């Protein structure tokens, strides 16, 4: 296995900000996150971008519903999130 430095992710995480980890398929993005979360102090909710409930939350663009979804957690991890520029723009605007 290639040595990875999971602890370095901590310096990129900021409350209220988004950290995007992207790259080609099969390079270890999910492994990186899983290993980091084993040692992290965050209460994390880990979901997949394929989860219809999560897709609907972003599609409707209601921050109150998203906050309910992550209640009790400090970090939301969305694995395998896909880019949907229309919904993303609607949510941001």
SULDA-V753723 format. One record per residue. N is the residue number from 1. RES is the residue in three letters. PSI is psi as a letter, one per 40 degrees, with the letter a starting at -180 (none if undefined). BURIAL is # if it has 24 or more other ideal C-beta (glycine too) atoms within 12 Angstrom, else .. Layout:
# SULDA-V753723
N:RES:PSI:BURIAL ; N:RES:PSI:BURIAL
This chain:
# SULDA-V753723
1:UNK:i:. ; 2:UNK:h:. ; 3:UNK:h:. ; 4:UNK:i:. ; 5:UNK:g:. ; 6:UNK:d:. ; 7:UNK:d:. ; 8:UNK:e:. ; 9:UNK:d:# ; 10:UNK:d:. ; 11:UNK:e:. ; 12:UNK:e:. ; 13:UNK:h:# ; 14:UNK:h:. ; 15:UNK:h:. ; 16:UNK:e:. ; 17:UNK:i:. ; 18:UNK:h:. ; 19:UNK:h:# ; 20:UNK:h:. ; 21:UNK:h:# ; 22:UNK:i:. ; 23:UNK:i:. ; 24:UNK:i:. ; 25:UNK:i:. ; 26:UNK:f:. ; 27:UNK:e:. ; 28:UNK:f:. ; 29:UNK:d:# ; 30:UNK:d:# ; 31:UNK:d:. ; 32:UNK:d:# ; 33:UNK:d:# ; 34:UNK:d:. ; 35:UNK:d:. ; 36:UNK:d:# ; 37:UNK:d:# ; 38:UNK:d:. ; 39:UNK:e:. ; 40:UNK:i:. ; 41:UNK:e:. ; 42:UNK:i:. ; 43:UNK:h:. ; 44:UNK:i:# ; 45:UNK:h:# ; 46:UNK:h:# ; 47:UNK:i:# ; 48:UNK:i:. ; 49:UNK:e:# ; 50:UNK:e:. ; 51:UNK:h:. ; 52:UNK:d:. ; 53:UNK:d:. ; 54:UNK:d:# ; 55:UNK:d:. ; 56:UNK:d:. ; 57:UNK:d:# ; 58:UNK:d:# ; 59:UNK:d:. ; 60:UNK:d:. ; 61:UNK:f:. ; 62:UNK:h:. ; 63:UNK:d:. ; 64:UNK:d:. ; 65:UNK:d:. ; 66:UNK:d:# ; 67:UNK:d:. ; 68:UNK:d:. ; 69:UNK:d:. ; 70:UNK:e:. ; 71:UNK:h:. ; 72:UNK:e:. ; 73:UNK:i:. ; 74:UNK:e:. ; 75:UNK:h:# ; 76:UNK:h:# ; 77:UNK:h:# ; 78:UNK:h:# ; 79:UNK:i:# ; 80:UNK:f:. ; 81:UNK:h:# ; 82:UNK:i:. ; 83:UNK:h:. ; 84:UNK:g:. ; 85:UNK:d:. ; 86:UNK:d:. ; 87:UNK:d:. ; 88:UNK:d:. ; 89:UNK:d:. ; 90:UNK:d:. ; 91:UNK:d:. ; 92:UNK:d:. ; 93:UNK:none:.
